[in-house]
Amino acid sequence: MNTDNVVLDSGPAALTPAELRAVLGHFATGVAVITAHDGTRPLGFTCQSVVSVSLDPPLVSFCPAKTSTSWPLLREAGALCINILADHQGELCRQFAVSGADKFAGVDWQLAANGAPLLAGALAHIEATVEFEHEAGDHTIVLARIGALRATEGAAPLLFYKGAFGGFAA
């Protein structure tokens, strides 16, 4: 199927997941690893649906899959860190996308001020707490209040586009 010329006009009921991926994959997104610490161990998962929601109050949103086994554990922990990945962190992204693995094996991290893992080398870190969750099809929309944030200058973002990772060139 040539996805460059996909025209979908048969109504939402006829759309397939493959068609949605083919067309919505044309929207490049940044990639993040959402982390928390439950007092015993660090937890985390890869997420590409992070978006700024509000400046006042400071809110961000992300959307974990309902099938995620990690998200319920992070929710219980409470304090989160959204680690915005840099273009050299594709392997780290893949590591945190694997279910059931020791996601932190070989990963350089430290605790952020809110107690969530802050991943070394990330482009930016956003410390947040969950304010609200909303059911949304096969995902959950999470709204989180930002408590602290920081960014690293000079690095470029890891991007996800049409099913592949890449970087940004100005």
C-alpha distance (Angstrom), angle and dihedral (degrees) to the residues before:
residue distance angle dihedral
M1 . . .
N2 3.79 . .
T3 3.81 102.2 .
D4 3.80 93.8 -171.4
N5 3.80 91.2 76.1
V6 3.80 103.1 33.9
V7 3.79 112.0 146.7
L8 3.78 114.7 -172.2
D9 3.78 114.8 -173.1
S10 3.79 104.2 138.3
G11 3.81 95.3 99.1
P12 3.80 132.9 -95.9
A13 3.82 95.2 -76.7
A14 3.80 90.9 63.9
L15 3.82 96.4 50.5
T16 3.79 116.0 111.0
P17 3.81 126.2 -152.9
A18 3.83 88.8 -114.3
E19 3.82 91.2 55.2
L20 3.79 91.7 47.4
R21 3.83 91.6 50.5
A22 3.81 91.4 46.6
V23 3.79 94.3 54.3
L24 3.82 102.6 29.9
G25 3.82 88.6 47.3
H26 3.81 86.0 73.6
F27 3.81 87.8 73.9
A28 3.81 107.6 85.4
T29 3.80 113.6 -140.5
G30 3.74 135.0 -172.8
V31 3.79 118.8 -116.4
A32 3.80 127.4 -128.4
V33 3.77 139.5 178.4
I34 3.79 112.5 -138.3
T35 3.82 110.9 -150.1
A36 3.80 140.1 -175.8
H37 3.80 137.3 165.6
D38 3.81 121.1 -133.2
G39 3.81 94.7 -160.7
T40 3.79 91.6 -96.1
R41 3.79 106.0 49.2
P42 3.80 142.6 4.5
L43 3.80 117.7 -102.4
G44 3.79 132.7 -165.2
F45 3.78 151.3 149.9
T46 3.80 138.4 -165.0
C47 3.81 116.6 -104.5
Q48 3.80 131.4 179.2
S49 3.80 98.0 -179.6
V50 3.81 100.9 80.3
V51 3.79 115.4 137.3
S52 3.79 136.9 170.8
V53 3.81 108.9 -116.3
S54 3.80 109.4 174.6
L55 3.80 140.3 1.9
D56 3.82 94.0 -159.2
P57 2.94 106.1 61.6
P58 3.83 94.7 18.3
L59 3.82 105.2 -118.8
V60 3.77 135.9 164.6
S61 3.79 130.2 -176.1
F62 3.81 135.9 -151.9
C63 3.79 134.5 172.2
P64 3.82 121.7 -135.4
A65 3.80 118.3 -169.6
K66 3.79 115.4 -105.3
T67 3.81 86.9 -125.3
S68 3.82 91.0 60.9
T69 3.79 112.5 121.1
S70 3.82 90.0 -169.6
W71 3.81 100.1 55.4
P72 3.85 96.6 65.8
L73 3.83 89.0 53.1
L74 3.82 92.7 49.1
R75 3.81 91.0 46.7
E76 3.83 89.6 54.9
A77 3.81 91.3 50.5
G78 3.82 89.9 56.8
A79 3.80 103.2 -160.7
L80 3.81 113.9 83.9
C81 3.78 138.2 -172.8
I82 3.78 118.9 -155.6
N83 3.80 104.5 -153.7
I84 3.82 109.1 -160.9
L85 3.80 104.9 -149.8
A86 3.80 125.4 -128.4
D87 3.81 122.3 -134.7
H88 3.83 92.8 -98.3
Q89 3.83 92.8 58.1
G90 3.80 101.5 79.2
E91 3.81 92.5 118.9
L92 3.80 90.8 49.9
C93 3.80 88.7 51.7
R94 3.81 91.0 53.0
Q95 3.81 91.7 46.2
F96 3.81 92.1 56.7
A97 3.82 91.9 45.1
V98 3.83 93.1 63.7
S99 3.79 114.4 97.1
G100 3.79 118.1 -132.3
A101 3.81 96.3 8.0
D102 3.80 126.3 122.0
K103 3.78 91.0 -99.1
F104 3.81 94.6 -173.8
A105 3.84 95.6 53.0
G106 3.80 107.1 131.4
V107 3.82 92.5 -4.0
D108 3.81 119.3 136.3
W109 3.81 108.5 -136.0
Q110 3.79 143.0 143.9
L111 3.77 134.6 -165.9
A112 3.78 115.9 -87.3
A113 3.81 118.8 -138.4
N114 3.82 89.9 -90.8
G115 3.83 92.1 53.0
A116 3.82 98.0 -105.8
P117 3.83 121.2 123.3
L118 3.79 114.5 -91.7
L119 3.83 109.3 -156.3
A120 3.80 117.0 -136.0
G121 3.79 116.2 -119.7
A122 3.80 95.8 22.5
L123 3.81 117.5 142.8
A124 3.82 92.4 -128.8
H125 3.80 141.0 -3.5
I126 3.80 125.6 -146.0
E127 3.80 117.9 -170.1
A128 3.79 110.9 -156.0
T129 3.79 147.3 156.4
V130 3.80 126.9 -139.0
E131 3.82 113.5 -100.8
F132 3.79 101.8 169.8
E133 3.80 143.7 -4.4
H134 3.79 128.1 -155.3
E135 3.81 127.8 -169.5
A136 3.81 110.5 -120.6
G137 3.80 115.9 175.1
D138 3.79 109.9 -77.1
H139 3.82 92.4 -9.6
T140 3.80 139.1 56.4
I141 3.80 121.3 -127.0
V142 3.80 108.6 -137.9
L143 3.79 120.8 -163.3
A144 3.81 112.9 -162.2
R145 3.80 132.5 -174.6
I146 3.79 114.9 -128.1
G147 3.80 114.8 -128.6
A148 3.80 100.4 172.5
L149 3.79 138.2 -6.9
R150 3.77 141.9 -178.9
A151 3.80 137.7 -179.9
T152 3.80 135.7 -155.1
E153 3.79 116.0 -130.8
G154 3.77 121.7 -140.7
A155 3.80 97.7 33.5
A156 3.80 126.1 105.7
P157 3.82 126.6 -135.2
L158 3.78 127.7 -104.1
L159 3.80 106.3 -120.3
F160 3.80 132.3 -162.0
Y161 3.81 114.9 -148.7
K162 3.81 130.6 163.6
G163 3.81 92.3 -15.0
A164 3.81 96.9 -49.0
F165 3.81 138.6 91.2
G166 3.76 122.3 -118.3
G167 3.76 144.2 146.2
F168 3.78 139.3 -110.7
A169 3.79 127.2 -97.8
A170 3.79 118.5 -170.1
